[in-house]
Amino acid sequence: MEENITTRNSLIETYGFNDSDFKQIEDKGISLDTISNQLSLFRNKIPKITLQSAATLQNGIWNLSEEEFKEKISFFDEKKSVLKLEKFVPASGAASRMFQFLNEFLNTFDVETDTINGYINKTQATSLTVFLTGMEKFPFFEAVNEKLEATFSDIHSWEIDKKNYYFIKFLIGSENFNFGNKPKGILPFHQYKNHVATPVEEHLNESTCYASSKGISNLHFTISEEHQKEFELILSTVKSKIESDNNSKININFSYQIEKTDTLAVDFQNNPFRDENNKLVFRPGGHGALIENLNNIDADVIFIKNIDNVIQNHIETISLYKKALAGILMQLQNQIFTYLKDFDGNLVSENDLKSIIYFIKNKLNIVISNDFEITDFDDKITYIKEILNKPIRVCGMVKNENEPGGGPFWINTNGNISLQIVETSQIDLQDEEQLQIFQSATHFNPVDIVCGVKNYNGEKMNLHKFVDNNSGFIVEKNINGTNYKAYELPGLWNGAMANWLTVFVEVPLITFNPVKTVNDLLKPTHQTQ
């Protein structure tokens, strides 16, 4: 209580907080210490990560043969019947970036005086060329076209530029299909013979293939509360058929990004940013806030995959690699749990430590402290138990094809070397040495993660204990024409899992099929073959 009063007084003296501010903070469920810590991060800045080297094959990334993958798959299939499996899909993101180049077109194109060819030449809008060339192949083409014909009786006499302009306007305009403001998960992605499938439906299909035990699949979507009914509507039309086709029962749950994970915004003097009513401005804390949602999942093995990374073809191949990653996780856990139970039973000798250390170094890619060898036996045991008694993640990594996003690196944190998934924004690219390490990266993070979050006694671990709270991201945002700064929490697969046991495994590119822009839907993996 005394700490709370001290923090309250400090916020009043330093930033001019008032009773209304404290009520606003309390209503969100945010502690004053959290607010104070966030303001400190703005003042002191979040230090850039120091890269030691890129993680590469045999240097941080497992490179398995086809036979080894098969063995991991078999292990998973043999052991999964006693486990609860769950698939965790972050799905709250809006599709605005998917249609950004179309929005730019609508904002600057004058349908009465401009030509689309002139616009493309003037603005170098190659994405628009691709969109218009492949327009009839999009899974939403028929629906939008039918709406246009029903709305404009004379559309068949229009010039092609006018037709294309109104097609785009209907597609993303708020008065019609409004795709730019909807979550990706409920948009049409794949055209089948008799119906169009959304990412939600494809994730249901996938879950029956690998996140299923004893005929039961568990699927968890994190969504915005305002869109839940739209998700439920889709599920009501497809779930029963998928269950019947796959002889499986699918349990589906939703959760929201809770308010207490929102973060305080500041101006460019690092003072709290306020709206026109002098209220503090808070923003969602980014996908790192989902560690709270993940922490509430009660499952033995959790598969994490982004909502837009689905495929129309090769679902069987995708599923095999998911099973393989889970098999690796389960084998590693079995060995880790055996060691920890042996420690509890005082069954480990000095000689046994050699094989345990070998496992830690070569299977878990953990760099052992330099002074380990000179510490006494009991301290060695304590040190090893602290290393091993953590949640574990096995992450698929694909070859780098210059996709935007994070990748696997060895990093140096005050002399401690560890494997991490690092985002470009966390790296000081003005530093020549860091830039060279970044450019030497051979692999990319597709968010293809399998997690074990229970300890060797079968108890759920508190995932908050393994977050690096000194990481995160400071970003610039705009509201009503005014720029401000916002803090995003340590990313779910970055700082939020920084202190997990981490294993990287190379998987083929076929497992990574994101839809970052609408034109990605024209790629072969999203088209009928």
N, C-alpha and C positions, 0 to 999 in steps of 0.2 A: 504493500500500500504506500509505503514511504517513497519507493522508487517511482510509483505512478504519479505522486504529487510532485516529485522533483522533475520528472519529464514534462508534466503539465506546465509547471512554472517556466521551464526552459522554453517550451513552445510559445508561451505567451510573451516572454521577454525578447526572444530572438526573432519571432515571426509574426507577432501580433495576433495570435489565435484568440478567439473569443468563445463565449458559451455556445453560440450557435454552431461554431466549427466543431467543438467537442461533442455536441449532440449528433451532428452529422456523422462524425467518425464512429461514435458509439452505435448508432443505428446500423452501420455497415458491419459491425462486429470486429472492427480493426483495433488492435491495441495501440496505445500511445507510443510504446517503445518501437513498434513497427513503423509508425509514421516518422518518428525521430530518426530511425535507421535509414529510411528511404531518403529523407532530406540530407542526411550525411553523405549518402552515395552521390547525390547530385553535386554537393559542395566539393567532395574529395575526388570525384570521378571514379569510374570503375576501371581498374587497371587492365590493360590489354593482356591477353594470354601470351606466355612465352613458349613458342614452339621449339621443341628439341629436334625433332625430325618428323617426316611423314611416316605414317604406318604403311608398310608395304608387305607383299607376300613374304612369309617366313620372318618378317620383322614386325610382328604385331597383328598380322592378318593370317589366319589359317588358310591353307590351300589344300583342299581335300580332293582326292581322286573320285571317280564315279563309284568305285567299289566302296570307298569309305563313306560316301553319302548314303549309299544303299544300306550299309550297316547301321548308320544312325537312324535311318527311317524305320528299319526293322525293330530296333530297340524301342523307339517311340511307340510303334504299333503294338508291341508285346506288353508294354508296361502301362499304357495310358488308361486302361480300364479301371484302375484304382484311383485315378486322379480326376479332379474337377478342372476342366479346361475352359478358358474364356478368351474371347476376342474383344479387344478394346480399340475403338475407332474414334479419334477426334474428328467431329463432324459439324462443328459450329461455324466454321469459316464461311463467309459470304463469297459469292462467285464474282464479285466486282472486278477482280484482276483478270479473270478469264475473258472478260469483254471490254477491257480497258481501251484497246485500239478502236473498237467500234464506238465506244462513248466519245472518244476524241474526234472521230469522223462526224458523228451527229452534232457535236458542239461547234464544228467549224465549217461544215458543208452547207451551202445554200442550194437547196434542190431546184430553185427557180432559175438560178444564174450559172451555177457551176456544173462541170462534168466530172464524173468519177475518175475518168482517165487523167484529167488535168489535176485533180486532187492527189492522185497516186504519184504522178510525176513530180508535183510540187513538194510533197511531204515525204517522198520515198516510203510510202505506206505499203511495203511488200506484204505485210500480214493481211491487209485488206484484199490484195490480189489473190492470195491463197484462199481466203474465205469465200470470195465470190466465185472463184473457179470451181471450188469443191462444194458449193452451197447445197446442191441436191443430194449430197452424200451425208449430210448432217441428219441425226436421228429426229430432229425437231422440224425438219424442212416441211413435211406434209402438213403438220398442225398449223404452222405459221402461215403457210400458203393458203390453206383453206380459210383461215380467219381473214386474210386479206381479200380473198375473192368474195367472201360473205359480206365484207364491209364496203367494198368498192365495186359496184356493178360494172363499171367501165374499165376495170384494171387491164383487160386484155388489149385495150387500145393505147396503153401507156408506153412511153419510151422505157427502155431497159434500165436506165439510170434511176428513173422515178420508182420503178418496181423494186429495185435493190435498196434504195433509200428507205422506202416504207417497210420493206421486209426487216431491215435492221432496226428501224424505229419500233416496230411491233414486237420484235424479239426481246429488246432490253428496256423498252419504255415502261414506266410504272403503270400506265393506264391499260396495258395489254399483258404480255407474258411476263414482263418484269424480271427476266432471268438474272440481270445484273445485281439485283438486290436479294436474291434468294440464296439459301445455302446450296453448295455444290451437290450435297448428298441427294437432293430431290429433283435434280435436273435430268432430262433425258440424255443418256450417254451412249447407249447401244441399240441399234436397230436389229431386231430378230425378225423371223419370217412373219410371226403373227402379233408381235407386240414390241414396244420400246421399253428398255430397262434403264432404271436409275442406278447410281452407285449403291444406294441402300439395298436394292434387290441383289446386286452382284455380291455384296458382302455377305448376305444371307446364303447365297449359293456357295461361296467360299467356305463359310464357317462350317457347313456340313461336311466339307471335304477334309479338313484338318483340325478344326477346333471342336471336335466331337468325340465324346466318350460314352460308350454304352447307349448309343443312339440319341444322345442329348447334346445339343450345341448351346453355348451361352454367348450372347453377343451384347456388347455394351456400347452405346453411342453417347458421346458428350455433345450436347446440342444447345442452341439458344431456346429458352423456354417458349418464346413467341412462335417458334416454328414447329413445336412438338406435334400439333394436330396434323400438319402436312406430312410429317414423317409417319405418323400413325395411319393416315389415310392410305399411303403407299403400302404399308405393311399389311393392312387389312385386305388388300387386293392380291398380294403375291405370296404371303407367308404360308398359307395352307397348301398351296400347290407345290412350293419348294419342299415343304416337310413331307408331302406325299411322294414326290418324285425321288427323294433321297432317303425315304424310310427313316426319318429323323424328327425329333421334336426340338424346336428352337425357342429358347427363352431369351427374351429381349428386354433390356433395361435402358433407361435414359438417365443422364444426370446433367446438371448445368454447372457452369463456372460460377462458383459461389461468390457473393459480394465481398466477403472478407478478404478475398485474394485480389480485389481491385487495388490499384496503386495511385498515389497522389501525383498530380501534375504540377509543374513549376514553370515560372517564366524564365527569361534568360539571365536574370540576376539570382536564380535559384531560390526565389521566394514562391510560396504557394500561389498557384494560378487560380484565378477566380472568374466565374461567369458574370453575366450582366446583372445578376441578382446578388452578387458578392458571395456566392456560395463556392466552397472548395470544389475543384474539378477532379474527379477520379476517372480512371480508365481501366478496362479489363487488363489483367496482368499478363496477357499473352498465354501461349500454350504451356508455359512453365507452371501456370496455376493449376493445370490438370494433375499435378502430382497429388493434389488433395483428392481428386476423383479416383485416381489409380490406387491411392492408399485405402480407399473404401471397398475395393474389389476383394472378394474372398474366393480365391482360386489358387490351385497349385501351379498351373502354368498359364501365363497370360501372353497372348499374341497382340502386338501393337502394329497397326498399319493405318496409314492416312486414308481419308475418305475417297480421295480422287485416284488412288493407285489401285485401279481395278482393270480387268482385262476381259475382252469378249471371247478370246480364243486361248487355248493352252492352259485352262484352269487346272487341269490335272498335273501339268508340269510345275506350275506355281505351288500347288499344294505339296508336292513331294519335297521341295526345298524348305517349306515351312516346317514340315514334319522333321526334316533333317536337323534344322536349327533347334527344334524342341528336343530331339534325341541327344544332341550335344549338351544342351542345358541339363537334361536329366542325368546323363552320365557324370558330368562334372559335379552336380549336386550330390550324387550318391557317394562320390569319393570324398568330397568336402565334409559331408555329414558323418561319414565313417571316421575321419580324422578327429572331428570335434567331439564325437562320442567317446573315442579312445582317450582324448585328453581328459574328459570328465571322469573316466574310469581309471585314470592314472596308468594307462596301458602303453604309454609312449616312452621309449628310451632315447638316449642321446643319439644312438645309431639310427633310430627310426626317423629322426629329424632330417636326415640327409635326403631320404626319398620324398619327404613332405616338401622340403624346400625345392627339390627338383621339380615337383608337380607345380608348386606356386610360380616358379620362374618360367617354366616351359609350357605349361598348359594355361595358366591364368595371366601370363605376361606381366607379372608384378616384379618390380625392381626392389630387391631387399635392401634394407638400411645398411650402410657401410660398417656400422659398429655392431652388427648382429653377431658376428663370430666371437667378439670379445665379451659379450654379456653372459651372465650365468644361465644355467639350464631353466630355472623357473621363469626368468624374464623372457627367455626365448619362447617358452610356451605361451606366456601372456601375449607377446607380440604376434605370434602366429594366429592365436585365437581371434585377436582383434582384426587381423587381415581377412580371415576366412568367414567370420560370422557376420556376413553382410548379404543384402539382396544381390542377385546375379542377373546379368543380361547377356544374351548372345545376339549379336547384331550382324545381319547380312550386310555385306558391302559390295557394291558393283564397281566395275571399271569406270574411271572418270571420263565422261564425255562432255566436259565443260558445262554441266548443268549448274544452275545457281543453287547455292546451299552449302551445307556443312560436309565435312569429311573427317576421316580418322587420322589422328596425329598423336605422337608422343609429345607431352608437354612437361615443362619444368615449373613447378610451383615451389618456390623457396627451397630448391634443392631436391624436392621430391618429384621423381619421374613417374608419369602414369599415362595410360592410354585414355584418350577422350575423343568425343565427337565435337568438333570445333566449327563454329560458324565464321564466315568471312569477316563479319563485323567485329568479331572478338580479337582479330589479329591486327597488329600495327604494320600495315602494308607500306608505310613510309620508311620502315627499317629494311635496308637492303637484304640483310641476312634472313629476316623473317619472311620477306617477299620470296626469296629463293626457295626456302623450305616449303612455303605455301604452293609455289608453282611446281614443285617436284612431286606433289601428291599424285598418286596413281589411282586412288579409289574415292568413291563418293558415298554419302550416307542416304540410302533410299527410304529410311524409316521402316525397316523390316526387322523388328525386334521381338525376341521371346524372353519373357521375364520369369524369374522365380523369386517370390517375395515372402516365402515362409522360411523359418529357421530350422535347425536340425531337430527340434522338438515338435515341429509341425505348427508352430505359432506364427501368426502374421507379424512381420516386422513393421515398425513405425518408419515409413519411408522419409518422413521429414528429417529424421536424424542423419540422413545421408546426402542432404542437399548442400551444395557450396553456396552459401548465402551471399558471398562476396562477388559472385558472378552476376549475370544478367545483362541487360542492354539498356542504354539510354538512347531514345529515339526522338526525332522532331515530328510534331504533329501540327495540325491546323484546325481551328474551330472558328467559324464565321469570319474567316479572313485573318485571324490572329494566330501567329505561330507560338508554340509552347513546347516544353520538353516533357517527356513521359518516361517512366521506368517500367521496363518489362522484366518480369521475374526470370530467374535462371531457367533456360529452355528445358522442356520436359526431358529430352534426350541429351541435353548439354549439362548445365550446372545442376539441374534437379536430380540427375543420376551420377554426378561427378564422383561420389564415393561408393559406388556400387562395384562389385566384381564385374569386369568387362572383358568380353571375348568377341573379336571380330572374325568373321568368316566370309571368304569370297563366295558370292552367288552370281549366277548368270544375269545378264542384262534383261532377259525376258521377264524377270521378276519385278522390274521397275517400269511402270507405265503410267506416270502421272499425267493429269490434265491441268496444266498450268494456264494455257490459253485455249480458247475454243477450237483453234486450229489443230490442237493435239488430237481431237476426236477424228481427224482425217487419217491418222496413222494406222497402219495395218492391224495393230493390236486392238484397235477400237472399231474396226470395220468387219462386216460379215465376210467370211472367206468361203 
